[in-house]
Every structure is written in structure tokens, then in C-alpha cells.
Amino acid sequence: MFHTSMAGRAVPALAAMLLFAATAGADEAPHAHPYDAPPAGTPLSLAEAMRLATSDQPLLGARQAAIDAEEHAAVAVAQLPDPKLSAGVQDLPVDRGEALSVRDDNFTTFTLGLSQELPRLGKRQLRGERKRLEAEADRLGLEADRRGIGRDAALDWLDVYQAEQSLRLTRQLAEESALQVQSLESAYRAGRAAQADWLAAKVEAALAGDRVQDGQHHVERMRAALSRWIGEAAQRPLAGGLDGLPEPEQLPQTLAQVDRHPLLSGLEKQVDMARNDAAQARQAYRPDFAVEGYLGYRPAYADFVGLRVSMDLPLFTGRRQDRGLAAALRQSDAAEDRREDALRQLHAQAAEDYIDWHHARERVAAFDTGVLPDARLRVDAARSAYAAGGGSFDAVLLARRSLLDVQLQRLALAVDAARAQVRLQYFASGN
């Protein structure tokens, strides 16, 4: 039977185990591991992920096709309607001796006519302008979508980065735990370590291995999410870190860029479209005209020609034109309110992202200067105390788990700051 106090004796095997470096920071090179086979292909940077997401994106292609369609429609709706050709027979008798005869009755006439509707020029111009405004609004929407897709692809890239870096840190703990189990097993069988410490090391190693498996699962899920934007390129190894993102501008400059965002500009076009609808509603009070010319042919009698002119009669304006104008004016008010609401929303989002970025950056600095170095010193102190017989092995395990938690928290804060930078970049006018 071995006692816990025996674990404090200085023995070569146990000392070697305790001197194993388990305090590697987030910036150290990862160890080789059977789970660690990187995907094949050229390393994928965050900037390239954004470029790939916006260069061959079906959603953007669909928006561009809709814009092209509206530009063609803008030309078509501003034209006069197609003329109409008509032909017929009039005053054909159907009873008595001249029934169905085209010669025995001098009223039977074959007609051939050509008619043209003549909507007012102002109405046609307003209809064409309406379609052009729709195309411009969709073009601005396309630019907003392009920015949004680049942002979302970058955020998914950061998710993969965080998952892989978390997995790397967890593997470091798992590798150290495995070596510690081997060392303590040898010491226990030689009577130089307690069974409880050996079993505790085995449990710790098993838990670390489970965390590695869970981390690998998370990496695979994050890569699957990234493939939504860049397809098979999401399986390439990641390149670079978090230092390549542009530094955000000050909040007042960022909010000024929000005011020029294509999403807001697109809503401005919607306001213009609503005003155009109101102008068309006012045009509805003015009648349109149509003209028709026709030729009448009578087999046994003289031929003749005719001309007809027709016009709309907007007599019941209270239930038609007045209502249409009132509806268009209210739609204009609604469009202006939607733009104002979107402006407030984007201002709030930009302010939140700026605050998140500033706060996360400050917390990362605090971790780098205080929390992380102290966590590493705690591990060293717990090991030294255990090696000298003045501390417990549980304290060593607790200090190591605490160090891993600190490293993961620091990583999460660094990625949070990068996410806020990506979201702020979405508002930058240069995008």
C-alpha cells in the first residue's frame, strides 16, 4: 500500500513528468496529432474567403438578372401600346329573302380598321421612370447583398478559426495528460506515487480526449457552415491570424459612413418610387385618348372610310382617383418612415459593434498582461509544491484546467474583437 505523502518525494521519473510544458500559449505551434490532418489545398485567408464568397455567388447573379430585366422593362413601359388591327362584317341580314346575302342589302359592309390608344406622354414617362427607379433600388440592394455576403463569409471563417485554435489548445492538454498518466503509472508500480494520483491523471486524460473529439466535431460543423459561401474551398487549411483586419475608424466617422450605406440608398429609391406612384395617381385625373380609322367595303355599293376618337371620362373621382392618390401618398409616408427606421437601426448596430470591438480589445490586453501570465505561474507553483511534497496533485490538475479555460477565454475575446471589426467593415464606404 502506497501513501499520498510518497508523491512528494523527488524522483527522476516524477520530476520529468512535472517539468513537462503544459502552459503553451495560443501563439505556439501545435503538436502532431492523429486528428490534426489538415485539409488539402492552398491556405485560405480571411480576405480570400470574402473574395470567393462574392465572386461566384448565385444569390448575386439572381439579383443582377432582376436588374437587367427591370432596365429592359423601363424602356418597354414608356412606349405607346401596340396598335390594334380589326376586321369584321356589319349589318348582315339574317332573315327574309336577303338572309345572309352580302349583295341584296345595301347596308351590309365589310370593315377593316386600325386603332391606337394614346395614353398621355406624362403617364408613360412616369411608368418608365418607375421601372428605372426599381432597377436602381435593386442595384443598390445588390451592393448591400455583396457586402453582407462578404461579412457573413468572414464571420464563418472566424468561427472555423476559433474552433481550430480551441481544438489545438485542448490537444495540448490531452497530450500532456497522456504523458502524465504514463509517468504516474510507472511511479505507482514502483511504489513512488499514490494510486489516487494515478487514477486522477487517467480520468483527466480521458476527459481531455473527450474534449478533443468534441472540438473536432465543432471544427467540421463550422467548415460545413463556411461552405455555404465558398463551396469546396471551405475545406482548405486556414492561413493567417487575426491581425490582417483593418483598424476601425472612430465612431463618428463610422456613423457618417452608415448614412451612405447602399441599404439606406436603396430605401431612398423606394421613397422616390412612392413619390412616382403619387405622381401617376395625379395623372389618373387626366383622360387618355384612343383613335381608330377604318375602311368599309360594300360589294354592290360605294365604299366608305371612317374615323373614331374616344376618351376616358374620369367622372367618379371620389371612389377611384381620389382613393388611388390617397393610397399613394400614404405609401410615400410609409417609405420615408421605413428609411428613417433603417437609419436608426444601422446606427445602433454600428455603435454596438464599435463598443463590442473596443471592449473586447481592452479585455484581450488585460488577459495578455495579467490573467494569462498569472495562470501560467499558478501551474508552475502547483507543480513545484507537488514535487516538493507540499501540495496535492488535485491542485496541479485544477491549475492546468484553469489555464486551459483562461486560454480559451482569451481566444474567444480575440475572435469577438475580430468579429466586431468585420461587422464594422460592412459599414465602411470603401467596401
Secondary structure, 3 states (H helix, E strand, C coil): CCCHHHHHCCCHHHHHHHCCCCCCCCCCCCCCCCCCCCCCCCCECHHHHHHHHHHCCHHHHHHHHHHHHHHHHHHHHCCCCCCEEEEEEECCCCCCCCCCCCCCCCCCEEEEEEEEEECCHHHHHHHHHHHHHHHHHHHHHHHHHHHHHHHHHHHHHHHHHHHHHHHHHHHHHHHHHHHHHHHHHHHHHCCCCCHHHHHHHHHHHHHHHHHHHHHHHHHHHHHHHHHHHHHHHHHCCECCCCCCCCCCCCHHHHHHHHCCCHHHHHHHHHHHHHHHHHHHHHHCCCCCEEEEEEEEECCCCCCEEEEEEEECCCCCCCCCHHHHHHHHHHHHHHHHHHHHHHHHHHHHHHHHHHHHHHHHHHHHHHHHHHHHHHHHHHHHHHHHHHHCCCCCHHHHHHHHHHHHHHHHHHHHHHHHHHHHHHHHHHHCCCC
